[in-house]
């Protein structure tokens, strides 16, 4: 298998080594990576970062026994994961999540009301300061006019 048709996106590597491999067909340096599919668990391949799988590092005939064991282990782990996720208690955690969501919604409403109130208070304060400054200026002008007339 010299092309990438047998390699799905889930077969991409779990780790990459340095670019120490040979050049690919497109004259780019390749690295080694491990595939994690059901068909090729743990199998190393030459990876071109631009074009994907180029060729297998190890030949399938040499690793058939190891690969069969790894395939079985992956299938067992997947089954264990499915079983564990199905057995997880959902009722208690769902009720707790709903209760927490309701509490957060109430807190959000209170904060929104507090925000609106503080914005209104800020507007009133700005108006008061503006009017106070205006009144001060008017009084100063009146006093200046009176002093000029004397």
PETAFEN-V843703 format. One record per backbone hydrogen bond with DSSP energy under -0.5 kcal/mol. CO is the residue of the C=O (numbers start at 1). NH is the residue of the N-H. If there is no record, write none. Layout:
BEGIN
co = <CO CO>
nh = <NH NH>
END
This chain:
BEGIN
co = <3 4 6 8 9 15 18 22 24 28 30 31 32 33 35 35 40 43 44 44 45 46 46 46 47 47 48 52 55 59 59 61 63 64 65 66 67 68 69 70 71 72 73 74 75 76 77 78 79 80 81 82 83 84 90 91 92 93 94 95 96 97 98 99 100 101 102 103 104 105 106 107 108 109 110 111 112 113 114 115 116 117 118 119 120 121 122 123 124 125 126 127 128 129 130 131 132 133 134 135 136 137 138 139 140 141 142 143 144 145 146>
nh = <6 7 8 11 12 34 20 30 27 24 21 47 17 45 42 43 43 35 57 58 33 48 54 55 31 49 52 48 46 62 63 64 67 68 69 70 71 72 73 74 75 76 77 78 79 80 81 82 83 84 85 86 87 88 94 95 96 97 98 99 100 101 102 103 104 105 106 107 108 109 110 111 112 113 114 115 116 117 118 119 120 121 122 123 124 125 126 127 128 129 130 131 132 133 134 135 136 137 138 139 140 141 142 143 144 145 146 147 148 149 150>
END
